[in-house]
Amino acid sequence: MCAETNRPEGLALVESLVGIAVTAVILTAVYGVLSVSLRGDETLRTRLEFQLAANRAAEEIVRMLKMSGPVDLDLDGSWEFPNLQPAPISPIPAPPGGPGPAAAGGPSWNIFFRVPEDLNGDGDPTDALGILEWDPRTYSFERNEVGGIGEVRLRAYDGQGSLVEDRVLARHVTRLLFQMRDGPPGEADPGLGLHEIRVRIWFERAEMAEQTLRHQVVLGANMRAVQP
């Protein structure tokens, strides 16, 4: 016959409290690990979305520039399009440090160009002589600032210079640069081909917790080697 062991009630209470305390410590540690992991995942997701949006905008710019080409409207041997004009608003000098590519400093440039168009309605953007037909509208990629945030816009102007299309392609753009072989002083690159344009865009967006996302895209576009 086994004798029952009588445990003092106070001792059982202490053991229960110790067990609860240990469980609380373990749960707190697990929560801390999961919280840090979730914050890390959210930061990574935000950075990837920021970079993907920037890349998509740059790819659309390059796609349109590839359709463009040198246009000599008055047949004097010089190109009216494409041409580069300084953006009216330039970013402040780049602050030092920060994650990602260095922040942009320096002026931005806008580009104005023409694209082929089927003007005679025969399904081909060339005339009866096989000469490329150009849309009379002038297109542009322009950087400006709205509420202190830099934007790149795709714009189109009719033959009278009136704005007929205006669409935001990208936001949080600190600098927009187009480089050509015979580009503006300081921005020209003699190593580029005759019909080649290098597109460089700097993006920067301030996040919470004093974090700044920065991204730079550099792409090349070979225009049509055709003049009217």
C-alpha positions in Angstrom: 0.0 0.0 0.0 1.5 3.3 -1.1 1.4 6.2 1.2 0.2 9.5 -0.3 2.7 12.3 -0.3 1.2 15.6 0.9 2.7 18.6 -0.9 2.3 21.9 0.8 -0.2 24.2 -1.1 2.3 27.1 -1.0 5.0 25.1 -2.8 2.5 24.1 -5.6 1.6 27.8 -6.1 5.2 28.8 -6.4 5.9 26.1 -9.0 2.9 27.3 -11.0 4.1 30.9 -10.9 7.6 29.9 -12.0 6.1 27.9 -14.9 4.0 30.9 -16.0 7.0 33.2 -15.8 9.2 30.9 -17.8 6.4 30.5 -20.4 6.1 34.3 -20.6 9.8 34.7 -21.1 9.8 32.2 -23.9 6.8 33.8 -25.6 8.4 37.2 -25.4 11.6 36.0 -27.0 9.6 34.3 -29.8 7.6 37.4 -30.4 10.7 39.5 -30.6 12.3 37.2 -33.2 9.1 37.1 -35.3 8.7 40.9 -35.0 12.2 41.5 -36.2 11.8 39.0 -39.0 8.5 40.6 -40.2 10.0 44.1 -40.1 12.9 42.8 -42.2 10.5 41.2 -44.7 8.4 44.4 -44.9 11.6 46.5 -45.5 12.8 44.1 -48.2 9.3 44.1 -49.9 9.2 47.9 -49.9 12.7 48.2 -51.4 11.9 45.7 -54.1 8.6 47.4 -55.0 10.5 50.8 -55.2 13.1 49.4 -57.5 10.7 47.5 -59.7 8.6 50.7 -60.2 11.8 52.6 -61.1 12.9 50.0 -63.6 9.5 49.8 -65.3 9.5 53.6 -65.8 13.1 53.6 -67.3 12.2 50.7 -69.6 9.2 52.6 -71.0 11.4 55.6 -71.7 13.9 53.4 -73.5 11.1 51.7 -75.5 9.9 55.0 -76.9 13.3 56.4 -77.6 14.1 53.2 -79.6 11.2 54.2 -81.9 12.6 57.6 -82.4 15.4 58.8 -84.7 17.2 61.8 -86.1 14.8 64.2 -87.7 15.9 66.9 -90.1 12.7 68.9 -90.7 14.2 71.7 -92.9 16.7 69.4 -94.7 19.6 71.6 -93.8 21.8 68.7 -92.6 21.2 69.3 -88.9 18.8 67.5 -86.6 15.9 69.2 -84.9 15.1 66.1 -83.0 16.1 64.6 -80.7 17.2 67.6 -78.7 18.0 68.1 -75.0 16.9 71.0 -72.9 17.8 71.7 -69.3 15.0 70.9 -66.8 13.7 74.1 -65.2 14.1 72.6 -61.7 17.2 70.8 -60.6 17.8 68.9 -57.4 19.9 70.2 -54.6 23.5 68.8 -54.2 23.5 65.2 -53.1 23.7 64.5 -49.3 26.5 62.1 -48.2 26.0 58.5 -47.2 22.9 56.4 -47.0 22.2 52.9 -48.4 22.1 52.1 -52.0 23.6 54.0 -54.9 24.9 57.5 -54.2 22.3 60.2 -54.2 22.1 62.4 -57.3 23.6 65.8 -57.6 23.6 68.0 -60.6 21.2 69.3 -63.3 18.5 67.3 -65.0 17.8 67.3 -68.8 14.6 66.9 -70.7 14.5 65.2 -74.1 12.3 66.1 -77.0 11.8 63.7 -79.9 9.5 62.5 -82.7 8.2 59.0 -83.4 7.1 57.4 -86.7 3.4 57.6 -87.6 1.3 56.1 -90.5 0.2 59.5 -91.9 -1.3 58.2 -95.2 -3.3 55.3 -93.5 -1.8 52.5 -95.5 -0.6 50.6 -92.4 3.0 51.5 -92.9 4.8 54.5 -91.4 6.6 55.3 -94.8 5.4 57.3 -97.7 5.2 56.3 -101.4 8.9 56.8 -101.8 9.7 54.6 -98.8 10.7 57.6 -96.6 9.8 57.4 -93.0 6.8 59.5 -91.9 7.1 61.3 -88.6 4.2 62.1 -86.3 3.8 65.9 -86.3 3.5 65.9 -82.5 6.6 66.4 -80.4 7.1 64.0 -77.5 9.2 64.6 -74.5 10.3 63.1 -71.2 10.5 65.9 -68.7 11.4 66.2 -65.0 9.6 68.6 -62.8 8.7 68.9 -59.1 5.2 68.8 -57.6 5.0 69.4 -53.9 8.7 68.9 -53.6 8.6 65.5 -55.2 10.4 65.0 -58.5 8.4 63.5 -61.3 9.2 62.3 -64.8 6.3 63.0 -67.3 5.7 61.8 -70.8 4.3 64.8 -72.7 3.1 65.4 -76.3 2.7 68.8 -78.0 0.8 69.4 -81.2 2.2 71.4 -84.2 1.2 74.7 -82.5 3.1 73.8 -79.3 -0.1 73.1 -77.3 0.1 70.3 -74.7 -2.1 67.4 -75.8 -0.8 64.6 -73.5 0.6 64.7 -70.0 1.2 61.5 -68.0 3.3 60.7 -65.0 5.8 57.9 -65.5 7.7 58.0 -62.3 7.9 59.8 -59.0 10.6 60.4 -56.5 13.1 61.2 -59.3 16.0 63.3 -58.1 17.8 63.5 -61.4 17.0 62.7 -65.1 19.9 62.6 -67.6 20.1 61.7 -71.3 23.6 61.4 -72.7 24.4 61.5 -76.4 27.6 61.6 -78.4 27.0 65.3 -79.3 25.1 66.2 -76.2 25.4 69.3 -74.1 28.8 70.3 -72.6 29.6 68.2 -69.6 27.0 65.6 -70.4 28.2 64.4 -73.9 29.9 61.1 -74.2 32.1 60.7 -77.4 32.1 57.0 -76.8 28.4 56.6 -77.6 27.3 55.6 -81.1 25.8 58.2 -83.5 22.2 57.1 -82.8 22.7 55.9 -79.2 21.2 57.5 -76.1 22.2 56.6 -72.5 19.4 57.1 -70.0 20.3 57.6 -66.4 17.7 58.2 -63.7 18.2 58.6 -59.9 15.4 57.8 -57.5 15.2 58.7 -53.9 12.3 58.3 -51.3 12.4 58.9 -47.6 10.8 56.2 -45.5 9.9 56.0 -41.9 12.5 55.2 -39.2 14.9 57.6 -40.9 15.5 55.3 -43.8 16.1 56.6 -47.3 15.6 54.3 -50.4 17.8 55.1 -53.3 18.0 53.5 -56.7 19.8 54.3 -60.0 18.9 53.0 -63.4 21.2 53.2 -66.4 19.9 51.9 -69.8 20.9 52.4 -73.4 18.6 53.0 -76.4 19.6 52.8 -80.0 17.4 55.0 -82.2 16.4 54.4 -85.7 19.3 55.2 -88.1 16.9 56.7 -90.6 16.5 60.4 -91.6 13.6 61.7 -93.8 
